[in-house]
Amino acid sequence: MVFKAYDIRGVYGKELDEGFAYSLGKCLGEKFENKKVLVGNDVRIGSKGLLPYFIVGLKEYADVFYAGTISTPLMYFGTKGKYDLGVILTASHNPPEYTGFKMCDKQAIPLSPVEEIKPIFKKYNLTESVREEAKNLKLDDIKVDIVEDYKKFFLKRCNTSDRKIAVDFANGATTIAEKEILSDLLNNAIFINDYPDGNFPAHQPDTLKMECLKDIIRAVKENNCELGLIFDGDGDRLGIVDENGSVLRGDILTAIIAKEILKEKPNAKIVYDLRCSKVFLEIIEEYGGEAIKSRVGHYFIKKLMHEVDAEFAGELSNHFYFKEIGYFESPLLALNYILKAMDEENKALSELNKEFNKYPHSGEINFRVKDQKYIMDKIKEYFKDCELEELDGISIYCKNFWFNLRPSNTEPLLRLNLEADNYEIMKEKVEEIKKLISELDKSL
């Protein structure tokens, strides 16, 4: 099952091969016949391997323009208002053996793989003539420059900083355009893992897993930096650690950024994913904004941002979206607002983290289960005296804690996020729900 909720993704050579890439290109070409399509790729071995076959299929019907090795935010930026379809071959933060496809329309709104791509997909034969054409494809003949405008936007929009900052590019797509931008903006930066390598020799390009954060934490501590940042493989997520090497959760960063935006634009609408801490809602209320809750995932958040004309959106998963750039992710704008908060408050990042991190949060806990719906129904019954919401899975709001339990879109998992008024309650309720899920699963 390579058609996921948010993108197409699978193991290169097994789940996604040259035949699939050619067929997908041809199907998209038919859908966007005679339209302008922008195509780019991340640094992955599989992305580069599938690229020529995808383009050969696509250009049978559509006008194809190749942007080179780019990040996902750069693909959105380049597509916006200029191309009818944008595609990047990427598998985001997955291990090296994966590759995939992300697609967006002219407004940089994602195309749903399940609802919009899978129904039109069909397999075509990969003939020898097609293989030959892919082998001899001259990418320079269809190359376009979308980097220059991207660089100009950020160098004009963002402030320079003299703070000592460590940056882990995770050998991913941000080692190109974003590295150039940060080289100009950060006057006292330390770059690590800052060359492109699709094997990701340092670590998996993930901003959430602790084993992937060891390098940036070490770089911050050894160099006495004021903060550290890490990009994921395709550059649409931004992880942040403070001067002590402590990791800031995505919802805490969302609250910090939202506060700064509301100082500039009172009454602004801010979208948040339903896993975010209630401290976020307190900040929005205090500064006069309007908080709008969303399902988890960039597909849902971007569509909602357009519908309500939101100024900003943030997710627990380190995605930060801004209206001013086109309602899509921009880690560089997120960083600019975090530095602005530190400057205006005259506080270290650890102080801001402590100030905003008021309520103990479990983080995301995964459970592999036999029947997601059955277990969620039973959990609803168990907590029947609490308030129930079913926007994305189930959210249960009780007197001194709340939690969300939702099914994974890609695996037989249930994902739990729980927050409580104090650590003891948080620990107690997490253990209670863990035990309950285990017993229910064993009964099946």
C-alpha positions in Angstrom: 0.0 0.0 0.0 2.1 2.9 -1.3 -0.8 5.4 -1.5 -0.7 7.0 1.9 -2.9 9.7 3.4 -0.4 12.5 2.7 1.9 11.2 0.0 3.1 8.2 -2.0 5.8 6.3 -0.2 7.6 2.9 -0.3 10.9 1.0 -0.4 12.9 1.8 -3.5 13.1 -1.2 -5.9 10.5 -3.2 -4.1 7.3 -1.2 -3.5 8.3 1.7 -5.8 10.3 0.9 -9.0 10.9 2.4 -12.4 7.7 0.9 -13.8 5.6 2.5 -11.1 7.4 5.9 -11.6 6.7 5.8 -15.4 3.1 4.8 -14.8 2.5 7.5 -12.2 4.1 10.1 -14.5 1.9 9.0 -17.4 -1.3 9.0 -15.3 -0.5 12.5 -13.9 0.4 13.7 -17.4 -3.0 12.6 -18.7 -4.7 14.4 -15.7 -2.7 17.6 -16.3 -2.6 17.3 -20.1 -0.9 20.4 -21.7 -0.4 21.9 -18.3 2.9 23.1 -16.7 4.4 20.7 -14.2 7.4 21.5 -11.9 9.4 18.4 -10.8 12.2 18.2 -8.2 13.8 15.5 -6.1 15.4 15.2 -2.7 18.9 13.6 -2.2 17.7 10.0 -1.9 19.3 7.4 -4.1 15.8 6.1 -4.9 14.4 9.6 -5.8 17.2 10.1 -8.3 16.8 6.6 -9.7 13.0 7.0 -10.3 13.2 10.6 -11.6 13.9 10.0 -15.3 11.2 7.4 -15.6 8.7 9.6 -13.9 9.5 12.5 -16.2 9.4 10.4 -19.4 5.9 9.3 -18.5 4.8 12.8 -17.5 6.1 14.6 -20.6 4.1 12.5 -22.9 1.2 14.7 -22.1 2.4 17.7 -20.0 5.1 20.4 -20.2 7.7 19.4 -17.6 10.2 21.8 -15.9 12.9 20.3 -13.7 13.9 22.2 -10.6 16.8 20.0 -9.5 17.6 18.7 -6.0 15.4 20.8 -3.7 13.5 20.8 -0.4 9.8 20.3 -0.2 9.1 23.9 0.9 11.1 25.1 -2.1 9.0 22.9 -4.3 5.8 24.5 -2.9 7.4 28.0 -3.2 8.4 27.4 -6.9 5.0 25.9 -7.8 2.8 28.6 -6.2 1.0 30.6 -8.9 3.4 29.5 -11.6 2.8 25.8 -12.3 -0.3 23.8 -12.4 1.3 20.9 -10.6 4.3 20.5 -8.4 5.9 17.2 -7.6 8.9 16.3 -5.5 10.3 12.8 -5.3 11.0 12.3 -1.6 10.3 10.1 1.4 10.7 12.9 3.9 12.2 11.6 7.2 12.1 7.9 6.4 15.2 5.6 6.4 17.4 5.7 3.3 15.9 2.8 1.5 12.6 4.6 1.0 11.5 7.0 -1.7 8.2 8.5 -2.8 6.2 11.4 -4.3 4.6 14.5 -2.9 2.3 16.6 -5.1 0.6 19.9 -4.9 -1.6 22.2 -7.0 -1.1 25.8 -8.1 -2.0 27.1 -4.6 0.5 24.6 -3.0 -2.4 22.6 -1.6 -1.4 18.9 -1.5 -3.1 16.4 -3.8 -4.6 13.5 -1.9 -2.9 10.2 -3.0 -5.9 8.2 -1.8 -8.7 10.4 -3.1 -7.2 12.0 -6.2 -4.3 9.9 -7.4 -5.0 6.3 -6.7 -8.4 6.3 -8.6 -6.7 7.4 -11.8 -3.6 5.2 -11.4 -3.0 2.3 -13.8 0.1 0.4 -14.7 1.7 0.8 -18.1 4.4 -1.4 -19.7 7.9 -0.3 -19.3 9.2 -1.0 -22.8 12.8 -1.0 -24.0 12.2 2.3 -25.9 10.9 3.9 -22.6 14.0 2.6 -20.8 16.2 4.0 -23.5 14.5 7.4 -23.4 14.8 7.6 -19.6 18.5 6.6 -19.8 19.2 9.3 -22.3 17.0 12.0 -20.7 18.9 15.4 -20.6 17.6 17.1 -17.5 19.5 20.3 -18.4 17.2 20.8 -21.4 14.2 21.2 -19.1 16.0 22.8 -16.1 14.6 26.0 -14.4 15.9 28.1 -11.6 13.5 28.5 -8.7 16.2 28.9 -6.0 17.0 32.6 -6.7 13.6 33.9 -5.9 13.4 31.7 -2.8 16.7 33.0 -1.5 15.7 36.6 -2.2 12.5 36.2 -0.3 14.2 35.0 2.9 17.2 37.3 2.8 14.8 40.2 2.6 12.2 38.9 5.1 14.3 37.4 7.8 16.7 39.2 10.3 20.3 38.3 10.6 21.5 37.0 13.9 24.7 37.1 15.8 23.6 34.3 18.2 25.7 31.2 18.3 23.6 28.6 16.6 24.2 25.0 15.6 22.5 23.5 12.5 22.2 19.9 11.6 21.2 19.5 7.9 21.0 15.7 8.3 22.7 15.3 4.9 19.3 16.1 3.3 17.8 18.4 0.8 18.4 21.6 2.9 22.1 21.2 2.3 21.7 23.3 -0.8 19.4 26.3 -1.0 18.6 26.5 2.8 22.3 26.2 3.7 23.1 29.1 1.4 20.4 31.2 3.0 21.4 30.4 6.6 25.0 31.1 5.7 24.0 34.7 5.0 21.5 35.1 7.9 23.5 33.4 10.8 26.7 35.2 11.5 27.9 32.8 14.1 26.7 29.4 13.0 28.1 25.9 13.3 27.0 23.5 10.5 27.1 19.8 10.8 26.1 17.0 8.4 25.9 19.8 5.8 26.6 17.9 2.6 24.0 16.0 0.5 24.2 12.2 0.8 21.2 10.0 0.1 22.6 7.3 2.4 22.2 9.6 5.4 25.5 8.5 6.9 25.1 10.6 10.2 21.6 9.4 11.2 18.1 9.0 9.8 16.8 12.4 8.8 14.1 12.7 11.5 13.5 15.6 13.8 11.5 13.6 16.4 13.5 10.5 17.2 16.0 11.0 20.1 18.6 8.9 18.4 18.6 11.3 15.5 19.0 14.3 17.8 22.3 13.2 19.4 24.5 15.0 16.9 22.8 18.4 17.3 22.6 18.1 21.1 26.3 17.3 21.2 27.1 20.2 18.8 25.2 22.7 21.0 26.8 21.6 24.2 30.4 21.3 22.9 30.3 24.7 21.3 28.2 26.5 24.0 25.5 27.4 21.4 22.4 29.3 22.3 20.2 26.9 20.4 20.4 24.1 17.8 18.2 23.3 14.9 17.7 20.2 12.8 15.9 19.7 9.5 14.4 16.4 8.3 15.2 14.8 5.0 13.1 17.0 2.7 13.2 20.1 4.9 9.6 20.6 5.8 10.1 19.9 9.5 12.2 21.9 12.0 13.4 20.5 15.3 14.8 22.8 18.0 16.9 22.2 21.1 17.8 24.8 23.7 21.2 25.9 25.0 21.2 22.9 27.4 20.4 20.4 24.7 16.8 19.9 25.8 14.3 19.3 23.0 11.4 21.7 22.5 8.1 20.0 21.5 6.4 21.1 18.3 3.3 22.4 20.1 5.5 24.5 22.5 7.3 26.0 19.4 3.8 26.6 17.9 2.8 28.6 20.9 6.0 30.6 20.9 5.6 31.5 17.2 1.8 32.2 17.6 2.5 34.7 20.4 4.9 36.6 18.2 2.5 36.6 15.2 -0.4 37.8 17.4 1.8 40.7 18.6 2.1 41.8 14.9 -1.5 40.8 13.9 -4.0 40.8 16.7 -7.2 38.8 16.0 -5.3 36.5 13.6 -6.7 33.0 13.1 -4.2 30.3 14.1 -4.8 26.6 13.2 -3.4 23.9 15.4 -3.5 20.1 15.4 -5.6 18.6 18.1 -2.6 17.0 19.8 -1.3 20.4 20.9 -1.0 21.4 24.6 -3.8 23.5 26.1 -1.1 26.1 26.9 -1.4 27.0 23.2 -5.1 27.8 23.7 -4.2 30.0 26.7 -1.7 31.9 24.7 -4.1 32.5 21.8 -6.8 33.7 24.2 -4.4 36.0 26.1 -3.3 37.7 22.9 -6.7 38.0 21.3 -6.3 35.4 18.5 -8.8 32.8 17.2 -7.7 29.2 17.6 -9.0 26.7 15.1 -8.6 23.0 15.7 -7.6 20.7 12.8 -7.1 17.0 12.1 -3.5 15.9 12.1 -1.6 16.1 8.8 -0.4 18.7 6.3 -3.2 17.8 3.8 -5.9 18.7 6.3 -4.2 21.7 7.8 -3.4 23.4 4.5 -6.9 23.0 3.2 -8.3 24.4 6.5 -5.9 27.4 6.5 -7.1 28.4 3.0 -10.8 27.9 4.1 -10.5 30.1 7.2 -7.7 32.4 5.9 -5.5 31.5 8.9 -2.2 33.4 9.4 -0.3 30.5 10.9 -0.6 26.8 11.8 1.6 24.5 13.8 1.8 20.7 14.5 3.2 18.6 17.3 5.3 17.0 14.5 7.4 20.1 13.9 5.5 21.3 10.8 5.0 25.1 10.8 2.8 26.8 8.1 2.6 30.5 7.2 0.1 32.4 5.2 2.6 35.0 4.0 4.6 32.4 2.1 1.6 30.6 0.7 0.0 28.6 3.5 2.7 25.9 3.5 5.6 24.9 5.7 8.5 27.2 6.3 11.1 26.2 8.8 13.1 29.3 8.0 10.2 31.6 9.0 9.7 29.5 12.1 13.3 30.0 13.1 13.0 33.8 12.5 10.1 34.0 14.9 11.8 31.9 17.5 14.9 34.2 17.4 12.6 37.2 17.5 10.9 35.8 20.7 14.3 35.4 22.3 15.4 38.9 21.4 12.1 40.6 22.4 11.7 38.7 25.7 15.5 38.9 26.4 15.4 35.3 27.5 17.3 32.1 26.8 15.4 29.5 24.9 15.4 27.2 28.0 13.5 30.0 29.9 10.9 30.3 27.1 10.6 26.5 27.1 9.9 26.4 30.8 7.4 29.3 30.6 5.4 27.6 27.9 5.9 24.0 29.0 3.3 24.2 31.8 1.5 20.9 31.5 3.1 17.4 31.5 2.6 15.8 28.1 3.1 12.1 27.3 4.4 12.7 23.7 3.1 10.3 21.1 2.9 6.7 22.2 2.1 4.0 19.6 0.2 0.7 20.2 0.1 -2.1 17.6 -3.4 -3.5 17.8 -5.6 -6.0 15.9 -8.7 -3.8 15.6 -8.4 0.0 15.9 -12.1 0.8 15.8 -13.1 -1.8 18.4 -10.5 -0.5 20.9 -11.5 3.1 20.4 -15.2 2.2 20.9 -14.4 0.5 24.1 -12.2 3.4 25.3 -15.1 5.7 24.6 -17.4 3.6 26.8 -14.7 3.5 29.6 -14.5 7.3 29.7 -18.2 7.9 29.0 -18.4 10.5 31.8 -15.9 12.8 30.1 -16.4 15.1 27.1 -16.0 13.3 23.8 -14.8 14.8 20.4 -14.3 12.8 17.2 -12.6 15.1 14.8 -9.6 12.8 14.4 -9.9 9.5 16.2 -11.2 10.2 19.7 -10.4 13.1 22.0 -11.5 12.7 25.6 -11.5 15.7 27.9 -11.7 14.9 31.6 -11.4 17.1 34.8 -7.6 17.2 35.1 -6.4 15.5 31.9 -7.2 15.0 28.3 -6.0 12.7 25.6 -6.3 11.9 21.9 -6.3 8.4 20.5 -6.3 8.1 16.8 -5.6 5.4 14.2 -2.4 5.6 12.1 -3.1 6.3 8.4 -0.4 3.9 7.3 0.0 1.1 9.9 -2.2 -1.0 12.3 -1.3 1.4 15.1 -3.2 3.6 17.6 -1.4 6.8 18.6 -1.9 8.2 22.0 -1.2 11.8 23.2 -2.1 12.6 26.8 -1.7 15.8 28.8 -2.5 16.4 32.5 -2.4 19.1 35.1 0.6 17.5 36.9 3.1 14.8 36.3 1.6 12.2 38.7 -1.8 12.4 36.9 -0.1 12.2 33.5 1.9 9.1 34.5 -1.1 7.4 36.2 -3.5 8.0 33.2 -1.0 6.8 30.6 -0.4 3.6 32.5 -4.2 3.2 32.9 -4.8 3.5 29.2 -1.8 1.3 28.3 -3.2 -1.4 30.5 -6.7 -1.0 29.1 -5.5 -1.2 25.4 -3.4 -4.2 26.2 -6.3 -6.1 27.8 -8.7 -5.2 25.0 -6.3 -6.3 22.3 -5.6 -9.6 24.1 -9.3 -10.3 24.2 -9.6 -10.2 20.4 
